[in-house]
Amino acid sequence: MKTGAKILIEGLLRQGVTTIFGYPGGVVLPIYDELYDSPLRHILVRHEQAAAHAADGYARASGRTGVCLATSGPGACNLVTGIATAYMDSVPMVALTGQVPTALLGNDAFQESDITGITMPITKHSYLVKRAEDIDTVLAEAFHIAGTGRQGPVLVDLPKDVVTNEAPDPGPLKEVSLRGYNPTFKGHLRQIEKALSMIAEAERPVIYAGGGVIASDASPELVRFAEMTGIPVTTTLMGIGAIPCDHPLNLGMLGMHGTRYANYAITECDLLIAIGARFDDRVTGRVQSFAPNARIIHIDIDPAEIGKNKVVDLPIVGDSRQVLICMLDRLTGTTDRSVWNEKISHWKVQYPMACPEDGVLRPQLVIKTLSDLLDGEGIIVSEVGQNQMWTAQQFCFKHPRTWITSGGLGTMGYGLPAAMGAHFARPDLPVFDIAGDGSIQMNIQEFGTIVQYDIPVKVVILNNMYLGMVRQWQELFYDRRYSYTELPSVDFVGIAAAYGIDGMRVDSADQVKEALTAAIDTDGPFVLDFRVEREENVFPMVPAGAAINEMIGGEKK
């Protein structure tokens, strides 16, 4: 006989878990007592939200399911933002929460919250375990659901008596089979053959690749397919890294802050091949004007996404990698698309994603310099806002799973804890968190975690003393009425020093390379406070309600 807590910890190990992120509390003390002697590596964060974001960053960087743990009531509720972030971006995560004893459920007991009910809309599935003998089966199902099909978070709620009660040893790990849960991985062959015919006929095709390409590890197949067909590729924010930044067929990111040439190509294409993307509003702009002249092929593992936001001509339900492999096996002949690619090349020359180099300390210069110094290597995590968009525009990502950001939910405070998780997933790579002075303060307490575990994350703060993206909208659309978006000056280097982290403040453009080099050369964590041009804007930009070819700003000077 074993306690539920022991069955839980052994079950995590049998699922291949090596690292979990958590914060202890009353009802999870039996679990933490079991962790005391466990080979599992537990990272003590300073806030439960950070545990969820760290598990998320770990999952994105590694491709494995991340795990976080919190106590009941406020602890569980503090995970909600992180769970929603993972849900919106289809990140595999298992969130373990403590709960009051089963006899007290529904009685408003101390630190009770209906966390399964709270998280139902933002998880693939939620479990409330009521018997110790069910823990191992529930855990196996949770990992299976989180990591298969369209990936996402699963919550497992564990009442205190369930983890203290004893149950028989669950025995060997059993194969999971869930009635009604059968994701489709292989695309329908007839649909694939129709798609290949449409591709052969197209004169101006474009591949629109999303986060599903990254999630299914389909980047090599995507690049090979693009090269064999001569079709240019544009990516969503979540799809960055699916094709190397310097590949001649890469159009960069599309959408609200994408490249002009990507948006123009989408507008003029006659065939759009969407792979692992969901036609998000930040991508499409005015949806009626998105790819208005194109037939659309949509490849996605989630059938609910096909036709949800944009009517498509040919749906293919399946895993991006499996479908691309099948298409590559059946690809015959080539179509001459030199005229189309020459037109796109002309747009690239006419409308480059410029990085001003005028002696002013601009955020674009910081990101471009970091990209040059790292040569596209390492893992770059971002907070949310202008810092996120400048990084997406200026950093040259050459590999999948090296760009980690909150896309769907746009969660400020995500970057620092996600960078911690990314480090534990890939300790062999340098990890940078690109932040704004607003977003870094939302989880700045994680400096304590970074010091405790000697996590060598480099934090680059693009400090304009504003909530930058909101201020930009106020400038452009609200007559510069900066209502509650200006922030006071903060000594971030001093705060870092208080935690025991080295740092440097940078006030001029000629210090940028030296400061970034110092951070790279430092073995441990490092904080850089760049006092950038305060009212610099992210351009180009598609205003709300406009078509994606109706961009403002960013024209070649």
BELVEN-V437990 format. One record per residue. N is the residue number from 1. PHI is phi as a letter, one per 40 degrees, with the letter a starting at -180 (* if undefined). OMEGA is omega in radians with two decimals (NA if undefined). Layout:
BEGIN
N_PHI_OMEGA, N_PHI_OMEGA
END
This chain:
BEGIN
1_*_3.14, 2_b_3.06, 3_c_3.08, 4_d_3.13, 5_c_3.14, 6_c_3.09, 7_c_3.13, 8_c_-3.10, 9_c_3.10, 10_c_3.09, 11_c_3.08, 12_c_3.13, 13_c_-3.14, 14_c_3.05, 15_c_3.11, 16_g_-3.13, 17_c_3.08, 18_b_-3.02, 19_b_3.01, 20_b_-3.10, 21_b_-3.05, 22_a_-3.11, 23_a_-3.02, 24_c_3.08, 25_a_-2.96, 26_d_-2.99, 27_c_3.10, 28_b_3.12, 29_d_3.07, 30_c_3.10, 31_c_-3.14, 32_c_3.08, 33_c_3.09, 34_c_3.10, 35_c_-3.06, 36_d_-3.11, 37_b_-3.04, 38_c_3.02, 39_c_3.08, 40_c_3.05, 41_c_3.11, 42_b_3.12, 43_b_-3.14, 44_c_3.10, 45_c_3.14, 46_b_3.12, 47_a_-3.08, 48_c_3.10, 49_d_3.14, 50_c_3.10, 51_c_3.12, 52_c_3.14, 53_c_3.12, 54_c_3.08, 55_c_3.09, 56_c_3.13, 57_c_3.08, 58_d_-3.11, 59_c_-3.10, 60_c_-3.10, 61_c_-3.03, 62_b_-3.01, 63_g_3.09, 64_b_-3.12, 65_c_3.09, 66_c_-3.10, 67_b_3.04, 68_b_-3.03, 69_a_3.12, 70_a_3.11, 71_c_-3.07, 72_c_3.02, 73_g_-3.08, 74_c_3.12, 75_c_3.12, 76_c_-3.12, 77_c_3.11, 78_c_3.07, 79_c_-2.91, 80_d_-3.13, 81_c_3.12, 82_c_3.09, 83_c_3.12, 84_c_3.10, 85_c_3.12, 86_c_-3.13, 87_c_-3.11, 88_c_-3.11, 89_b_3.07, 90_f_-3.12, 91_b_-3.13, 92_c_-3.11, 93_a_2.96, 94_b_3.13, 95_b_3.13, 96_b_3.13, 97_b_3.01, 98_c_3.14, 99_a_3.10, 100_c_-3.14, 101_d_-3.05, 102_d_-3.13, 103_c_-3.11, 104_b_-3.12, 105_d_3.12, 106_g_-3.10, 107_b_-3.08, 108_f_3.12, 109_c_3.13, 110_d_3.13, 111_f_3.01, 112_c_2.95, 113_a_3.13, 114_c_-3.01, 115_c_3.08, 116_c_3.09, 117_c_-3.14, 118_c_-3.03, 119_c_-3.10, 120_d_-3.12, 121_c_-3.04, 122_b_3.04, 123_b_2.98, 124_c_3.10, 125_a_3.08, 126_b_3.14, 127_b_2.87, 128_b_-3.05, 129_c_-3.08, 130_b_3.11, 131_b_3.13, 132_d_-3.11, 133_c_3.12, 134_c_-2.99, 135_d_-3.06, 136_c_3.13, 137_c_3.13, 138_c_-3.13, 139_c_3.12, 140_c_3.12, 141_c_-3.12, 142_c_3.14, 143_c_3.11, 144_c_-3.12, 145_c_-3.09, 146_c_-2.97, 147_b_-3.13, 148_b_-3.10, 149_g_2.98, 150_c_-2.99, 151_c_-3.14, 152_i_-3.09, 153_c_3.03, 154_b_3.13, 155_b_3.08, 156_b_-3.10, 157_c_-2.96, 158_b_3.07, 159_d_-3.03, 160_c_-3.11, 161_c_3.12, 162_c_-3.13, 163_c_3.07, 164_c_3.10, 165_c_-3.14, 166_b_3.11, 167_a_3.11, 168_c_3.04, 169_d_-3.05, 170_c_3.11, 171_g_-3.08, 172_c_3.11, 173_c_-3.08, 174_c_3.08, 175_c_-3.09, 176_c_3.05, 177_b_-3.07, 178_b_3.12, 179_c_3.12, 180_g_3.11, 181_b_-3.10, 182_b_-3.14, 183_d_3.10, 184_c_-3.11, 185_b_-3.10, 186_c_3.14, 187_c_3.12, 188_c_-3.02, 189_d_-3.13, 190_c_3.10, 191_c_3.12, 192_c_3.12, 193_c_3.07, 194_c_3.13, 195_c_3.14, 196_c_3.08, 197_c_3.11, 198_c_3.13, 199_c_3.13, 200_c_-3.11, 201_c_-3.00, 202_c_3.08, 203_b_-3.07, 204_b_-3.10, 205_c_3.04, 206_b_3.00, 207_c_3.14, 208_b_-2.98, 209_b_-3.12, 210_b_-3.09, 211_c_3.10, 212_c_3.08, 213_c_3.10, 214_c_-3.06, 215_c_-3.11, 216_c_-3.13, 217_f_-3.06, 218_c_-3.07, 219_d_3.13, 220_d_3.14, 221_c_3.11, 222_c_-3.12, 223_c_3.13, 224_c_3.14, 225_c_3.12, 226_c_-3.13, 227_c_-3.11, 228_c_-3.11, 229_b_-3.09, 230_g_-3.09, 231_c_3.09, 232_c_-3.05, 233_b_2.95, 234_b_-3.09, 235_b_2.98, 236_c_3.04, 237_d_-3.12, 238_c_-3.11, 239_c_-3.14, 240_d_-3.09, 241_h_3.13, 242_c_3.04, 243_b_-3.08, 244_d_-3.07, 245_d_-3.07, 246_c_3.10, 247_c_-3.08, 248_c_3.13, 249_c_-3.12, 250_c_3.11, 251_c_-3.07, 252_g_-3.10, 253_c_3.06, 254_b_3.01, 255_h_-2.95, 256_d_3.12, 257_b_3.13, 258_c_3.12, 259_c_3.08, 260_c_-3.06, 261_c_3.05, 262_c_-3.12, 263_c_3.10, 264_c_3.13, 265_c_3.09, 266_c_-3.08, 267_c_-3.07, 268_b_-3.07, 269_c_3.07, 270_b_3.05, 271_a_3.10, 272_b_3.14, 273_b_-3.13, 274_c_-3.10, 275_b_3.10, 276_g_-3.14, 277_b_-3.00, 278_b_3.08, 279_f_3.12, 280_c_-3.08, 281_c_3.11, 282_c_3.06, 283_c_-2.96, 284_c_-2.96, 285_g_3.07, 286_c_-2.91, 287_c_-3.14, 288_c_-3.10, 289_c_-3.12, 290_c_-3.09, 291_f_-2.97, 292_c_-3.06, 293_b_-2.98, 294_b_2.82, 295_c_-3.02, 296_b_2.96, 297_b_-3.13, 298_b_3.11, 299_b_-3.13, 300_a_-3.14, 301_c_-3.13, 302_b_-3.11, 303_c_-3.13, 304_c_-3.13, 305_c_-3.06, 306_c_-3.12, 307_g_-3.09, 308_c_-3.11, 309_b_-3.09, 310_a_3.10, 311_c_-3.13, 312_b_-3.12, 313_c_-3.10, 314_a_3.08, 315_c_2.99, 316_b_3.12, 317_c_3.13, 318_i_3.09, 319_c_-3.06, 320_d_-3.10, 321_c_-3.12, 322_c_3.14, 323_c_3.14, 324_c_3.09, 325_d_3.14, 326_c_3.13, 327_c_3.13, 328_c_-3.14, 329_c_-3.05, 330_b_-3.10, 331_c_3.11, 332_b_3.09, 333_g_3.11, 334_b_3.08, 335_b_3.14, 336_c_-3.14, 337_b_-3.09, 338_c_-3.14, 339_c_3.14, 340_c_-3.13, 341_c_3.07, 342_c_3.09, 343_c_3.11, 344_c_3.10, 345_c_3.08, 346_c_3.09, 347_c_-3.14, 348_c_3.12, 349_c_-3.07, 350_c_-3.06, 351_b_3.14, 352_c_3.02, 353_c_-2.95, 354_c_3.00, 355_b_-3.09, 356_d_3.07, 357_b_-3.05, 358_b_3.14, 359_g_3.12, 360_c_3.13, 361_c_-3.13, 362_b_-3.11, 363_c_3.14, 364_c_3.14, 365_c_3.13, 366_c_-3.10, 367_c_-3.13, 368_c_3.13, 369_c_3.10, 370_c_3.12, 371_c_3.12, 372_c_-3.10, 373_c_-3.12, 374_c_-3.11, 375_f_3.09, 376_g_-3.12, 377_c_-3.13, 378_g_3.12, 379_b_3.13, 380_b_3.09, 381_b_3.10, 382_b_2.90, 383_c_-3.09, 384_b_3.12, 385_h_-3.13, 386_d_-3.13, 387_d_-3.13, 388_c_-3.10, 389_c_3.10, 390_c_3.12, 391_c_3.11, 392_c_-3.09, 393_c_-2.92, 394_b_-3.11, 395_c_-3.11, 396_c_-3.14, 397_c_-3.08, 398_b_-3.05, 399_b_3.02, 400_c_3.11, 401_g_3.06, 402_b_3.09, 403_b_-3.04, 404_b_-3.08, 405_a_3.09, 406_c_-3.08, 407_c_-3.02, 408_c_-3.10, 409_c_-3.13, 410_g_-2.99, 411_c_3.00, 412_c_-3.08, 413_g_-3.10, 414_c_-2.86, 415_c_-3.06, 416_c_3.10, 417_c_3.09, 418_c_3.09, 419_c_3.07, 420_c_3.13, 421_c_3.13, 422_c_3.12, 423_c_-3.12, 424_c_3.07, 425_c_-3.09, 426_b_-3.14, 427_c_3.14, 428_c_-3.06, 429_b_3.00, 430_c_-3.13, 431_b_3.09, 432_b_2.99, 433_b_3.08, 434_c_-2.98, 435_b_2.90, 436_b_-3.11, 437_c_3.06, 438_c_-3.04, 439_c_-3.10, 440_c_-3.08, 441_c_-3.13, 442_c_3.07, 443_b_-3.07, 444_c_3.12, 445_c_3.13, 446_c_2.93, 447_d_3.12, 448_c_3.10, 449_c_-3.12, 450_d_-3.14, 451_c_-3.09, 452_d_-3.08, 453_b_3.11, 454_f_-3.14, 455_c_-3.01, 456_c_3.12, 457_c_3.06, 458_c_-3.09, 459_b_-3.14, 460_b_-3.10, 461_c_3.05, 462_c_-2.90, 463_c_3.08, 464_b_3.10, 465_f_3.04, 466_a_2.78, 467_c_-2.77, 468_d_-3.07, 469_c_3.10, 470_c_3.08, 471_c_3.12, 472_d_3.11, 473_c_3.10, 474_c_3.11, 475_c_-3.00, 476_c_-2.97, 477_b_-3.13, 478_b_3.02, 479_f_3.09, 480_f_3.06, 481_c_-3.02, 482_c_-3.08, 483_c_3.03, 484_g_3.07, 485_b_3.12, 486_c_-3.11, 487_b_3.08, 488_c_3.09, 489_c_-3.14, 490_b_3.09, 491_c_-3.09, 492_c_3.10, 493_c_3.09, 494_c_3.09, 495_c_3.12, 496_d_-3.14, 497_c_3.12, 498_c_3.08, 499_c_-3.10, 500_g_-3.14, 501_b_3.07, 502_c_3.13, 503_a_-3.10, 504_a_3.01, 505_c_-3.10, 506_b_-3.06, 507_b_-3.10, 508_b_-3.07, 509_c_-3.08, 510_c_3.09, 511_c_-2.96, 512_c_-3.07, 513_c_-3.14, 514_c_-3.11, 515_c_3.14, 516_c_3.09, 517_c_3.11, 518_c_3.12, 519_c_-3.13, 520_c_-3.07, 521_c_3.13, 522_c_-3.09, 523_c_-3.08, 524_c_3.13, 525_c_-3.10, 526_a_3.13, 527_b_3.10, 528_b_-3.13, 529_b_-3.14, 530_c_3.12, 531_c_-2.99, 532_c_3.06, 533_d_-2.91, 534_c_-3.05, 535_b_3.03, 536_c_-3.13, 537_b_3.05, 538_c_3.07, 539_b_-0.02, 540_c_-3.07, 541_a_3.02, 542_c_3.12, 543_c_3.13, 544_d_3.11, 545_g_-3.14, 546_c_3.01, 547_c_-3.03, 548_c_3.05, 549_c_3.11, 550_b_-3.04, 551_c_3.06, 552_b_3.08, 553_g_3.06, 554_g_3.12, 555_c_3.12, 556_c_-3.11, 557_c_NA
END
